[in-house]
Amino acid sequence: MGIKREKVFVVGHKNPDTDSICSAICYANLKSQLNKDADYIAVRAGHLNEESQYVLERFGVHPPVYIKDVRTQVRDIEIRETEGVSRDISLKKAWGLMRDNNVVTLPITDGNKLAGLITIGDIATSYMDVYDSKILATAKTKYKNILETLDGHIVTGNEDAFFDQGKVLIAAANPDLMENYIEEHDLVILGNRYESQLCAIEMKADCIIVCEGAAVSMTIKKLAEEKGCTIIGTPHDTYTVARLINQSMPISHFMRRTERLITFRLDEFTDTIKDIMAKKRHRDFPILDKYGNYVGMISRRNLLNMTPKKLILVDHNEKTQAVNGVENAEILEIIDHHRLGSLETIAPVFFRNQPLGCTATIIYQMYRENGVEISKTIASLLCAAIVSDTLMYRSPTCTQYDRQTAEELASIAGIKVEEFAREMFKAGSNLKAKEPKEIFHQDYKTFSVNDISFGVGQINAMTMEELADIKEKLLPYMKEAVDSMKVNMIFFMLTNIISESTELLYVGDNAAETVQNAFGVQPEEDSFRLEGVISRKKQLIPTLLTSMQQ
């Protein structure tokens, strides 16, 4: 078995756009080629928008897996894969398995399902408690267990049958006295005396155990077969057999059954289960998968050795935009092109932030710097991200280098940029069948300044008609969202790529005044017309922040 490689998740911001999705995929691919000691996995922190879906489907790329929260889960702990045992095995065998595997708890399984547990304490208790002479029958002990426990062999009878009636006794007296206390169905421990063996069989004992390796005559064998009496031979003396025989009982009689157990699922968060574990004095806790199948065991000690999820963040460095639970994860790298945000890390990280129009442009640079060939698929995704984020080079965030990069990638991918851009933006603005909530969260980010929190969403389209349809849906929802999302103001950019203008919707206290002060324009009913404003990052957010700070 090879060494288990650590997983590193490459993830963009919540409500990811095409740059966030494509950059995560392409950077995970680059890291995988540069470092074979880890698995770099592209994931997403929100649902795919229509534009991103179109891009991935067009180039035949599977969407990154959705990950809602990156807090440490049970699956991130080292789970001890203790193999499940049958409920029919003997106490002695269970004890041996615990000793051999250096564990104090054995899971009992029926197929893949957990049936119960037995601990070393349960076995110790079974040895110390004084049981009546019928306990072996009460526990429905299989003869096979008795054979294993006594190192015995079957002389007559079926080893798969059960001893489930009668009591256990030792035939130490002469046959005349034995007749007074041997009853039908009993199990009798005795020696090599022919008369005692004969008496026990005649008294309809279900089983006789012949000790010290004594031979059993053909007459006794034949009579036992006729009477249905099982004969077991053992090399041990009578004392040893009497001491060991209770260890042949099945663990099912002593196990803690599932309905009384505390179990955890693989996807549960460790900060939830650790409180439960602290209150219970159990040494081990069973782990189940999402289908209820047994996976393994953990103890409190495992929580001390757990490692947080490892992340590489792309296209953002704001905590409010990061995947849930980011404060509990270990951030290894940040690749971004936005303003410096509020994200803090425990340890130093590799941080690359450049004033470019798109994160994908930075990732293109890193492919070139490391001498890694850019495949047609990777080129297609990087090109789509740049065209999307720069609004086909119209955004003021777009640099000459972004444009040169996109054209080079388009050449590798075999893409005609303008034709592809029209198709991509058309797919992204085709939102007629979408609910207002879906449209709103498609590209929405939150910001804060001076104890004021506000959100800004954006939709790009090629025509005014498409934007008009969206506006009718969004306004009522925005008025509800400003309260439910606990922000002071919400703005939404309806951006016309062709005319390079934005209709800015607004709700919330002082929202209209903020825009008026920021841009020096007057509202038109429930929106503002912002000519030449198409970039949220470079034109809208900085101007709003300046207004709020004043």
SESE-333278 format. One record per residue (C-alpha): z, x, y. Coordinates in pm, whole numbers, plus 50000, padded with zeros to 5 digits. Example, Ala and Ser with C-alpha at 12.3 -4.5 7.8 and 13.67 -1.06 7.14 Angstrom:
<sites>
<w:50780 u:51230 v:49550>
<w:50714 u:51367 v:49894>
</sites>
This chain:
<sites>
<w:50000 u:50000 v:50000>
<w:49898 u:50142 v:50339>
<w:50115 u:50169 v:50646>
<w:50137 u:49839 v:50832>
<w:49958 u:49877 v:51166>
<w:50114 u:49735 v:51479>
<w:49945 u:49444 v:51654>
<w:49859 u:49464 v:52022>
<w:49748 u:49144 v:52195>
<w:49496 u:49170 v:52476>
<w:49537 u:48864 v:52696>
<w:49417 u:48724 v:53027>
<w:49593 u:48481 v:53258>
<w:49683 u:48117 v:53202>
<w:49396 u:47872 v:53255>
<w:49156 u:48159 v:53179>
<w:48816 u:48188 v:53343>
<w:48511 u:48360 v:53195>
<w:48614 u:48704 v:53324>
<w:48960 u:48668 v:53169>
<w:48820 u:48565 v:52829>
<w:48531 u:48812 v:52812>
<w:48736 u:49104 v:52942>
<w:49004 u:49044 v:52677>
<w:48744 u:49041 v:52400>
<w:48558 u:49349 v:52525>
<w:48869 u:49554 v:52600>
<w:49017 u:49476 v:52258>
<w:48690 u:49598 v:52108>
<w:48703 u:49922 v:52311>
<w:49068 u:49992 v:52221>
<w:48996 u:49928 v:51853>
<w:48729 u:50198 v:51859>
<w:48950 u:50446 v:52042>
<w:49267 u:50395 v:51838>
<w:49253 u:50321 v:51464>
<w:49632 u:50317 v:51427>
<w:49676 u:49970 v:51581>
<w:49511 u:49629 v:51560>
<w:49394 u:49515 v:51903>
<w:49352 u:49138 v:51908>
<w:49198 u:48940 v:52192>
<w:49396 u:48621 v:52258>
<w:49401 u:48359 v:52533>
<w:49692 u:48202 v:52721>
<w:49519 u:47872 v:52792>
<w:49234 u:47646 v:52693>
<w:48871 u:47751 v:52728>
<w:48681 u:47598 v:53016>
<w:48328 u:47462 v:52974>
<w:48166 u:47771 v:53121>
<w:48349 u:48011 v:52889>
<w:48270 u:47793 v:52588>
<w:47902 u:47804 v:52681>
<w:47907 u:48185 v:52709>
<w:48081 u:48240 v:52375>
<w:47859 u:47992 v:52191>
<w:47542 u:48136 v:52342>
<w:47626 u:48488 v:52225>
<w:47777 u:48385 v:51891>
<w:48132 u:48506 v:51960>
<w:48442 u:48335 v:51821>
<w:48692 u:48225 v:52088>
<w:49013 u:48429 v:52110>
<w:49309 u:48271 v:51935>
<w:49531 u:48060 v:52162>
<w:49882 u:48199 v:52200>
<w:50123 u:47979 v:52394>
<w:50430 u:48202 v:52406>
<w:50485 u:48572 v:52337>
<w:50859 u:48567 v:52284>
<w:50964 u:48739 v:51963>
<w:50929 u:48511 v:51663>
<w:51064 u:48528 v:51310>
<w:50725 u:48657 v:51196>
<w:50783 u:48963 v:51420>
<w:51099 u:49059 v:51229>
<w:51088 u:49275 v:50919>
<w:51117 u:49008 v:50649>
<w:51252 u:49121 v:50314>
<w:51011 u:48988 v:50054>
<w:51268 u:48921 v:49783>
<w:51082 u:48761 v:49494>
<w:51188 u:48411 v:49396>
<w:51341 u:48350 v:49051>
<w:51347 u:48053 v:48815>
<w:51646 u:47822 v:48821>
<w:51669 u:47867 v:48441>
<w:51759 u:48239 v:48434>
<w:52113 u:48335 v:48335>
<w:52392 u:48448 v:48562>
<w:52381 u:48786 v:48390>
<w:52009 u:48827 v:48459>
<w:52056 u:48722 v:48821>
<w:52333 u:48978 v:48860>
<w:52106 u:49246 v:48713>
<w:51822 u:49158 v:48951>
<w:52056 u:49178 v:49251>
<w:52181 u:49519 v:49139>
<w:51832 u:49655 v:49070>
<w:51692 u:49529 v:49403>
<w:52003 u:49610 v:49606>
<w:52035 u:49255 v:49741>
<w:52321 u:49008 v:49758>
<w:52113 u:48689 v:49761>
<w:51842 u:48563 v:49527>
<w:51602 u:48285 v:49629>
<w:51536 u:48027 v:49358>
<w:51185 u:47884 v:49369>
<w:50974 u:47617 v:49204>
<w:50624 u:47755 v:49245>
<w:50596 u:47842 v:49617>
<w:50873 u:47605 v:49724>
<w:51233 u:47706 v:49781>
<w:51470 u:47523 v:49545>
<w:51794 u:47699 v:49639>
<w:51986 u:48025 v:49665>
<w:52245 u:48207 v:49462>
<w:52460 u:48481 v:49611>
<w:52667 u:48758 v:49462>
<w:52969 u:48560 v:49578>
<w:52858 u:48256 v:49377>
<w:52830 u:48470 v:49064>
<w:53168 u:48635 v:49123>
<w:53325 u:48291 v:49167>
<w:53170 u:48172 v:48840>
<w:53332 u:48465 v:48657>
<w:53675 u:48415 v:48812>
<w:53705 u:48038 v:48783>
<w:53861 u:47901 v:48465>
<w:53621 u:47654 v:48305>
<w:53681 u:47415 v:48018>
<w:53520 u:47485 v:47681>
<w:53234 u:47241 v:47749>
<w:53097 u:47422 v:48057>
<w:52809 u:47579 v:47861>
<w:52686 u:47235 v:47754>
<w:52750 u:47084 v:48099>
<w:52527 u:47356 v:48250>
<w:52256 u:47277 v:47988>
<w:52224 u:47637 v:47873>
<w:51906 u:47745 v:47696>
<w:51950 u:47939 v:47371>
<w:51711 u:48198 v:47512>
<w:51969 u:48276 v:47782>
<w:52238 u:48320 v:47519>
<w:52015 u:48559 v:47325>
<w:51948 u:48772 v:47636>
<w:52313 u:48777 v:47741>
<w:52445 u:48875 v:47396>
<w:52158 u:49112 v:47312>
<w:52108 u:48877 v:47020>
<w:51828 u:48761 v:46796>
<w:51740 u:48422 v:46657>
<w:51802 u:48379 v:46285>
<w:51710 u:48013 v:46265>
<w:51630 u:47757 v:46530>
<w:51426 u:47734 v:46853>
<w:51518 u:47971 v:47133>
<w:51367 u:47733 v:47391>
<w:51603 u:47452 v:47293>
<w:51916 u:47373 v:47499>
<w:52283 u:47372 v:47412>
<w:52376 u:47056 v:47601>
<w:52653 u:46894 v:47392>
<w:52983 u:47007 v:47244>
<w:53228 u:47282 v:47326>
<w:53247 u:47658 v:47261>
<w:53512 u:47786 v:47024>
<w:53605 u:48092 v:46817>
<w:53652 u:48045 v:46442>
<w:53949 u:48277 v:46387>
<w:54132 u:48060 v:46131>
<w:54056 u:47995 v:45765>
<w:53808 u:47717 v:45675>
<w:54082 u:47463 v:45596>
<w:54214 u:47482 v:45953>
<w:53866 u:47505 v:46106>
<w:53786 u:47158 v:45977>
<w:54054 u:47022 v:46209>
<w:53902 u:47141 v:46536>
<w:53527 u:47192 v:46485>
<w:53339 u:46884 v:46600>
<w:52978 u:46775 v:46589>
<w:52746 u:46964 v:46831>
<w:52994 u:47251 v:46891>
<w:52895 u:47617 v:46934>
<w:53106 u:47836 v:46704>
<w:53160 u:48211 v:46745>
<w:53249 u:48374 v:46412>
<w:53217 u:48681 v:46192>
<w:53067 u:48763 v:45855>
<w:53280 u:48530 v:45640>
<w:53052 u:48311 v:45431>
<w:53313 u:48033 v:45406>
<w:53355 u:48009 v:45783>
<w:52978 u:47997 v:45840>
<w:52942 u:47730 v:45573>
<w:53226 u:47523 v:45718>
<w:53085 u:47528 v:46069>
<w:52744 u:47414 v:45949>
<w:52896 u:47140 v:45730>
<w:53098 u:47017 v:46029>
<w:52762 u:46968 v:46211>
<w:52794 u:47247 v:46467>
<w:52478 u:47280 v:46676>
<w:52497 u:47660 v:46685>
<w:52685 u:47944 v:46522>
<w:52694 u:48298 v:46662>
<w:52743 u:48564 v:46396>
<w:52905 u:48876 v:46548>
<w:52902 u:49253 v:46479>
<w:52550 u:49249 v:46332>
<w:52668 u:49079 v:46014>
<w:52400 u:48968 v:45770>
<w:52335 u:48597 v:45714>
<w:52266 u:48491 v:45354>
<w:51957 u:48295 v:45253>
<w:52179 u:48007 v:45147>
<w:52336 u:47982 v:45491>
<w:51994 u:48008 v:45657>
<w:51850 u:47732 v:45439>
<w:52149 u:47503 v:45496>
<w:52135 u:47564 v:45875>
<w:51767 u:47472 v:45882>
<w:51838 u:47151 v:45688>
<w:52127 u:47056 v:45921>
<w:51944 u:47155 v:46242>
<w:52194 u:47428 v:46324>
<w:52079 u:47728 v:46529>
<w:52201 u:48069 v:46411>
<w:52218 u:48364 v:46652>
<w:52300 u:48718 v:46543>
<w:52455 u:48970 v:46790>
<w:52575 u:49330 v:46758>
<w:52881 u:49259 v:46977>
<w:53230 u:49181 v:46846>
<w:53396 u:48845 v:46884>
<w:53593 u:48940 v:47197>
<w:53285 u:49070 v:47377>
<w:53082 u:48762 v:47284>
<w:53360 u:48532 v:47411>
<w:53374 u:48730 v:47737>
<w:52998 u:48736 v:47793>
<w:52884 u:48395 v:47681>
<w:52959 u:48215 v:48009>
<w:52721 u:48459 v:48178>
<w:52437 u:48294 v:47986>
<w:52466 u:47975 v:48191>
<w:52163 u:47901 v:48411>
<w:52196 u:47972 v:48780>
<w:52083 u:47616 v:48852>
<w:52441 u:47506 v:48777>
<w:52581 u:47727 v:49054>
<w:52302 u:47757 v:49309>
<w:52316 u:47626 v:49664>
<w:52046 u:47364 v:49685>
<w:51779 u:47340 v:49955>
<w:51925 u:47038 v:50130>
<w:52241 u:47239 v:50205>
<w:52064 u:47555 v:50321>
<w:51982 u:47683 v:50668>
<w:51619 u:47792 v:50668>
<w:51395 u:47923 v:50944>
<w:51019 u:47901 v:50999>
<w:50790 u:48194 v:51075>
<w:50697 u:48055 v:51415>
<w:51054 u:47995 v:51537>
<w:51169 u:48211 v:51828>
<w:51441 u:48465 v:51762>
<w:51637 u:48374 v:52074>
<w:51680 u:48029 v:51917>
<w:51777 u:48133 v:51566>
<w:52015 u:48415 v:51661>
<w:52274 u:48167 v:51792>
<w:52260 u:47974 v:51464>
<w:52290 u:48295 v:51262>
<w:52589 u:48408 v:51467>
<w:52779 u:48086 v:51391>
<w:52719 u:48098 v:51015>
<w:52871 u:48361 v:50791>
<w:52577 u:48373 v:50554>
<w:52447 u:48719 v:50470>
<w:52085 u:48609 v:50430>
<w:51864 u:48326 v:50552>
<w:51542 u:48211 v:50380>
<w:51214 u:48203 v:50573>
<w:50943 u:47941 v:50519>
<w:50586 u:47925 v:50644>
<w:50433 u:47629 v:50826>
<w:50359 u:47461 v:50493>
<w:50720 u:47489 v:50376>
<w:50643 u:47769 v:50129>
<w:50902 u:48041 v:50069>
<w:50814 u:48372 v:50239>
<w:51120 u:48598 v:50225>
<w:51472 u:48660 v:50357>
<w:51623 u:48793 v:50679>
<w:51976 u:48886 v:50779>
<w:52151 u:48938 v:51112>
<w:52079 u:49307 v:51077>
<w:51705 u:49235 v:51099>
<w:51752 u:49098 v:51451>
<w:51882 u:49436 v:51565>
<w:51563 u:49607 v:51449>
<w:51312 u:49354 v:51577>
<w:51034 u:49476 v:51803>
<w:50889 u:49267 v:52087>
<w:50523 u:49170 v:52092>
<w:50301 u:49432 v:52249>
<w:50061 u:49319 v:52523>
<w:49774 u:49447 v:52731>
<w:49715 u:49226 v:53034>
<w:49368 u:49187 v:53181>
<w:49252 u:49013 v:53500>
<w:49602 u:48947 v:53637>
<w:49933 u:49108 v:53728>
<w:50128 u:48804 v:53853>
<w:50417 u:48679 v:53643>
<w:50339 u:48316 v:53731>
<w:49989 u:48360 v:53586>
<w:50098 u:48547 v:53272>
<w:50145 u:48400 v:52927>
<w:50481 u:48230 v:52865>
<w:50753 u:48469 v:52750>
<w:50589 u:48777 v:52903>
<w:50931 u:48901 v:53018>
<w:51032 u:48936 v:52651>
<w:50722 u:49131 v:52552>
<w:50639 u:49500 v:52583>
<w:50350 u:49547 v:52826>
<w:50147 u:49856 v:52744>
<w:49862 u:49831 v:52996>
<w:49736 u:49624 v:53287>
<w:49367 u:49619 v:53383>
<w:49303 u:49413 v:53695>
<w:49112 u:49372 v:54021>
<w:49350 u:49142 v:54213>
<w:49619 u:49209 v:54470>
<w:49946 u:49356 v:54341>
<w:50166 u:49077 v:54212>
<w:50520 u:49008 v:54104>
<w:50508 u:49136 v:53746>
<w:50776 u:49389 v:53649>
<w:50791 u:49608 v:53338>
<w:51082 u:49777 v:53164>
<w:50895 u:50099 v:53092>
<w:50606 u:50276 v:53269>
<w:50266 u:50135 v:53179>
<w:49903 u:50234 v:53215>
<w:49797 u:50037 v:53522>
<w:49438 u:50034 v:53646>
<w:49359 u:49822 v:53948>
<w:49035 u:49861 v:54142>
<w:48896 u:49663 v:54437>
<w:48595 u:49533 v:54248>
<w:48455 u:49185 v:54206>
<w:48542 u:49154 v:53838>
<w:48771 u:49299 v:53572>
<w:48471 u:49329 v:53341>
<w:48322 u:49588 v:53578>
<w:48630 u:49807 v:53526>
<w:48605 u:49767 v:53151>
<w:48237 u:49868 v:53167>
<w:48350 u:50185 v:53343>
<w:48603 u:50255 v:53067>
<w:48336 u:50222 v:52797>
<w:48125 u:50478 v:52984>
<w:48418 u:50712 v:53055>
<w:48510 u:50720 v:52686>
<w:48152 u:50760 v:52565>
<w:48160 u:50439 v:52362>
<w:47827 u:50268 v:52308>
<w:47801 u:49917 v:52453>
<w:47650 u:49678 v:52199>
<w:47420 u:49391 v:52293>
<w:47700 u:49137 v:52238>
<w:47952 u:49329 v:52447>
<w:47693 u:49378 v:52720>
<w:47622 u:49004 v:52721>
<w:47989 u:48914 v:52761>
<w:48055 u:49172 v:53034>
<w:47744 u:49063 v:53223>
<w:47844 u:48694 v:53199>
<w:48192 u:48776 v:53331>
<w:48056 u:48963 v:53634>
<w:47798 u:48695 v:53718>
<w:48068 u:48427 v:53687>
<w:48340 u:48603 v:53888>
<w:48105 u:48711 v:54166>
<w:47924 u:48375 v:54176>
<w:47598 u:48551 v:54101>
<w:47673 u:48826 v:54359>
<w:47744 u:48573 v:54640>
<w:48121 u:48625 v:54649>
<w:48255 u:48859 v:54920>
<w:48453 u:49031 v:54645>
<w:48127 u:49147 v:54488>
<w:48049 u:49514 v:54547>
<w:47724 u:49698 v:54505>
<w:47872 u:49859 v:54197>
<w:47942 u:49514 v:54044>
<w:47580 u:49421 v:54097>
<w:47445 u:49748 v:53956>
<w:47673 u:49712 v:53654>
<w:47563 u:49353 v:53587>
<w:47194 u:49448 v:53610>
<w:47241 u:49738 v:53368>
<w:47431 u:49515 v:53124>
<w:47165 u:49245 v:53156>
<w:46904 u:49505 v:53056>
<w:47105 u:49599 v:52744>
<w:47166 u:49232 v:52659>
<w:46811 u:49115 v:52731>
<w:46932 u:48861 v:52990>
<w:46747 u:48732 v:53296>
<w:47040 u:48708 v:53535>
<w:46931 u:48424 v:53765>
<w:46811 u:48202 v:53482>
<w:47124 u:48270 v:53280>
<w:47351 u:48211 v:53582>
<w:47201 u:47867 v:53649>
<w:47254 u:47764 v:53287>
<w:47608 u:47901 v:53279>
<w:47718 u:47738 v:53606>
<w:47555 u:47410 v:53505>
<w:47756 u:47412 v:53179>
<w:48072 u:47490 v:53375>
<w:48027 u:47203 v:53620>
<w:47934 u:46944 v:53358>
<w:48272 u:46773 v:53372>
<w:48183 u:46403 v:53371>
<w:48348 u:46340 v:53035>
<w:48661 u:46539 v:53123>
<w:48994 u:46388 v:53225>
<w:49128 u:46486 v:53571>
<w:49408 u:46693 v:53416>
<w:49156 u:46899 v:53215>
<w:48940 u:46961 v:53522>
<w:49241 u:47053 v:53735>
<w:49380 u:47310 v:53491>
<w:49043 u:47463 v:53411>
<w:49092 u:47736 v:53673>
<w:49430 u:47691 v:53841>
<w:49675 u:47958 v:53958>
<w:50012 u:47947 v:54133>
<w:50138 u:48172 v:54411>
<w:50454 u:48207 v:54619>
<w:50558 u:48349 v:54955>
<w:50876 u:48306 v:55163>
<w:51022 u:48057 v:54910>
<w:50705 u:47848 v:54934>
<w:50521 u:47789 v:54609>
<w:50167 u:47660 v:54601>
<w:49879 u:47625 v:54357>
<w:49508 u:47679 v:54400>
<w:49237 u:47555 v:54165>
<w:48864 u:47606 v:54183>
<w:48547 u:47456 v:54039>
<w:48202 u:47603 v:54106>
<w:47884 u:47396 v:54096>
<w:47518 u:47424 v:54187>
<w:47487 u:47087 v:54370>
<w:47690 u:46866 v:54602>
<w:47645 u:46569 v:54367>
<w:47836 u:46743 v:54087>
<w:48121 u:46826 v:54323>
<w:48138 u:46470 v:54460>
<w:48198 u:46333 v:54108>
<w:48477 u:46584 v:54052>
<w:48643 u:46505 v:54385>
<w:48682 u:46136 v:54301>
<w:48868 u:46228 v:53983>
<w:49084 u:46506 v:54122>
<w:49247 u:46363 v:54434>
<w:49468 u:46100 v:54261>
<w:49578 u:46351 v:54000>
<w:49665 u:46614 v:54261>
<w:49902 u:46372 v:54434>
<w:50091 u:46328 v:54107>
<w:50077 u:46697 v:54015>
<w:50240 u:46827 v:54333>
<w:50567 u:46660 v:54225>
<w:50548 u:46713 v:53850>
<w:50456 u:47083 v:53883>
<w:50735 u:47147 v:54135>
<w:50519 u:47319 v:54398>
<w:50518 u:47258 v:54771>
<w:50142 u:47235 v:54813>
<w:49827 u:47219 v:54602>
<w:49477 u:47316 v:54716>
<w:49157 u:47275 v:54519>
<w:48829 u:47450 v:54601>
<w:48508 u:47259 v:54528>
<w:48267 u:47547 v:54574>
<w:47892 u:47505 v:54615>
<w:47737 u:47828 v:54493>
<w:47395 u:47766 v:54649>
<w:47515 u:47669 v:54999>
<w:47801 u:47924 v:54981>
<w:48058 u:47676 v:55108>
<w:48377 u:47509 v:54986>
<w:48524 u:47165 v:55028>
<w:48899 u:47224 v:55012>
<w:49114 u:46937 v:54885>
<w:49484 u:46945 v:54974>
<w:49813 u:46765 v:54901>
<w:50177 u:46840 v:54984>
<w:50403 u:46886 v:55283>
<w:50242 u:47093 v:55562>
<w:49929 u:47152 v:55350>
<w:49692 u:47028 v:55621>
<w:49871 u:47223 v:55897>
<w:49861 u:47538 v:55685>
<w:49483 u:47516 v:55644>
<w:49430 u:47428 v:56011>
<w:49634 u:47729 v:56124>
<w:49467 u:47956 v:55869>
<w:49102 u:47868 v:55931>
<w:49101 u:47690 v:56267>
<w:48922 u:47384 v:56129>
<w:48992 u:47010 v:56140>
<w:49027 u:46793 v:55828>
<w:48759 u:46545 v:55723>
<w:48970 u:46261 v:55575>
<w:49130 u:46429 v:55270>
<w:48957 u:46767 v:55271>
<w:48840 u:47061 v:55485>
<w:48488 u:47200 v:55503>
<w:48502 u:47581 v:55483>
<w:48161 u:47733 v:55546>
<w:48105 u:48076 v:55391>
<w:48431 u:48057 v:55192>
<w:48368 u:48083 v:54818>
<w:48624 u:48340 v:54697>
<w:48974 u:48229 v:54616>
<w:49094 u:48587 v:54576>
<w:48947 u:48751 v:54883>
<w:48893 u:48469 v:55133>
<w:49127 u:48177 v:55066>
<w:49453 u:48321 v:54928>
<w:49498 u:48608 v:55180>
<w:49427 u:48375 v:55472>
<w:49668 u:48108 v:55347>
<w:49939 u:48368 v:55282>
<w:49905 u:48505 v:55634>
<w:49937 u:48154 v:55775>
<w:50248 u:48078 v:55569>
<w:50417 u:48405 v:55664>
<w:50374 u:48320 v:56031>
</sites>
